[in-house]
Amino acid sequence: MYIIACHPRSAPIEKKEYLMRSPSHVSLQSIKLPSALPRSATHLMVIALPILMLAACGKQDGAANVAPGNMPPPEVSVVTVQARNLAMDFEYVGQTAGSSETEVRARISGILERRLYEEGSRVKAGTVLFQIDPGTYQIQLASAEAAAGVSEAKLNQAKREFARLAPLVAEKAISQKEFDDAKSSVESAEASYKQVRAQVNEAKLNLGYTKVIAPISGVTGIASKSNGSLVTPTDSLLTTIVQTDPVYVNFSVPEADFLKISKELGSGKIAMQGKRSNNGSLAFEVKLKLADGSVFPTNGKMNFVSERVNPATGGFDARAQIPNADGSLRPGQFVRVMLTGATRTAAMAVPQRAVIDGPMGKMVFTVSPDNKLAPRPVELDGWSNGEWIVTKGLQGGDRVLVDGFIKAHNPGMTVTPVALAAKTAAAAAGSAATAVPAVVTNKPAAEAASTKAAQ
């Protein structure tokens, strides 16, 4: 037995199976009654089913005939602007350099016998790095010492002669000329002896130069000459040493930024924790962002600003000093120099996504007390920590649209403002609730399974 239900928009169609639909949409369907039911039950179903299906059809027709009403005002996220102190950061491109970079050169000529250090290792001042053949200089020293001995003997003879003639000149036993000649001989012998002793000292110094030592502590570079090479005064570079603790970071501050910072420091718009040093550098704390995006764990200080603009860069050459005890920073690395420590007092700021480009420049949408949108032109002065700093166009207490431009972008449109902080907190709470789903245990089923297992 079949009961045919008519859809108001289609012809009757006979089906042999029941199709489940949502209450708001009734399709053409037929229901097959089981033949095994009692006759009384069959009569009841024959009576009840048309009533149910007519009610469903009537519900659908009624829903279709309802005229759409006015949509509620769209919900948007807003922030309330208040004057506050904002941290100011400046970021520039910089390059690391050793705080002291020294060329290690040979002071004498000779054959390089051997290298005594490991290239790229860290050495202390005074460490012997190279050994030059000392043979020639040992001979020169011995010759100079022999000449000094001869000169010393002559000096002693002249002194003895002068001592013998001194009493005789008082008794007029010798002429005054003989006495003067003896005195001049002593003086000449003394001068000759000093000259020879200087040659001895020079020979000792040259012999000492056969050991090339590190003038400063630092990291050694590659050796420019191999063992057995000839070292000459015109080709004396052997290696380099770079001191990397502390390390310097050289960068350039644009002229406009430097003048603006200096001016606003003088007017009190910007406050600094430290004081400006005598060499013109500002008391900025310096952080470094490395090439992989990580931030160097140790902060430093800005310690130099040039007194003139570099015509090659159009800015002031500046330098920062960073502690580098473990030597992880190497000279020549390119880094991002972040200058921190300055604070803009009583500043207005809005999130970056709240500012849009309008026909007349930068603008924001404000929400009036009666929840209507109103465009507002603004003037900006850079950004800090993801917020635009607004210098003109907003006042304390203004509500600024942040999220919802797609739904609400017409001036005068009524909206439902929701504080951005409250909306973010609600979203975070919802994410936390759905992150860990509840575990529901079917206790009766579990008990039944346990009883079955026990049996």
DARAWO-V235394 format. One record per backbone hydrogen bond with DSSP energy under -1.0 kcal/mol. CO is the residue of the C=O (numbers start at 0). NH is the residue of the N-H. Records with the same first field share a line. If there is no record, write none. Layout:
CO: NH ; NH
//
This chain:
0: 32
2: 30
6: 9
21: 24
28: 4
33: 36
37: 41
38: 42
39: 43
40: 44
41: 45
42: 46
43: 47
44: 48
47: 51
48: 52
49: 53
50: 54
51: 55
52: 56
53: 57
54: 58
55: 59
56: 60
57: 61
58: 62
59: 63
60: 64
73: 415
75: 417
76: 401
77: 419
78: 399
80: 396
83: 346
85: 343
89: 338
91: 336
93: 334
94: 249
95: 331
96: 247
99: 242
101: 240
103: 237 ; 238
109: 230
110: 132
111: 227
113: 130
117: 120
120: 219
122: 217
123: 126
126: 213
128: 115
129: 211
130: 112 ; 113
133: 137
134: 138
135: 139
136: 140
137: 141
138: 142
139: 143
140: 144
141: 145
142: 146
143: 147
144: 148
145: 149
146: 150
147: 151
148: 152
149: 153
150: 154
151: 155
152: 156
153: 157
154: 158
155: 159
156: 160
157: 161
158: 162
159: 163
160: 164
161: 165
164: 168
167: 172
174: 178
175: 179
176: 180
177: 181
178: 182
179: 183
180: 184
181: 185
182: 186
183: 187
184: 188
185: 189
186: 190
187: 191
188: 192
189: 193
190: 194
191: 195
192: 196
193: 197
194: 198
195: 199
196: 200
197: 201
198: 202
199: 203
200: 204
201: 205
202: 206
203: 207
204: 208
207: 210
209: 131
211: 128 ; 129
213: 125
217: 122
218: 241
225: 228
228: 111
230: 109
234: 231
235: 105
237: 223
238: 103
239: 220
240: 101
241: 218
242: 98
246: 321
247: 96
248: 319
249: 94
250: 317
252: 315
253: 257
254: 258
255: 259
256: 260
257: 261
258: 262
259: 263
260: 264
261: 265
262: 266
263: 268 ; 269
268: 344
270: 342
276: 279
280: 276
281: 283
283: 301
284: 339
285: 299
286: 337
287: 295
288: 335
289: 292
293: 289
299: 285
300: 320
303: 318
309: 313
313: 254
314: 309
315: 252
316: 305
317: 250
318: 302 ; 303
319: 248
320: 300
321: 246
323: 326
329: 332
332: 95
334: 93
335: 288
336: 91
337: 286
338: 89
339: 284
341: 87
342: 270
343: 85
346: 83
347: 389
349: 387
350: 353
351: 354
355: 362
357: 360
360: 357
361: 377
362: 355
363: 375
364: 400
365: 373
367: 370
370: 414
371: 367
372: 411
373: 365
375: 363
378: 390 ; 391
381: 388
385: 351
386: 383
387: 349
388: 380
391: 378
394: 397
397: 80
398: 366
399: 78
402: 76
403: 407
409: 412
412: 372
415: 75
417: 77
418: 422
419: 423
420: 424
421: 425
422: 426
423: 427
424: 428
425: 429
426: 430
427: 431
428: 432
429: 433
430: 434
440: 442
441: 445
442: 446
443: 447
444: 448
445: 449
446: 450
447: 451
448: 452
449: 453
450: 454
//
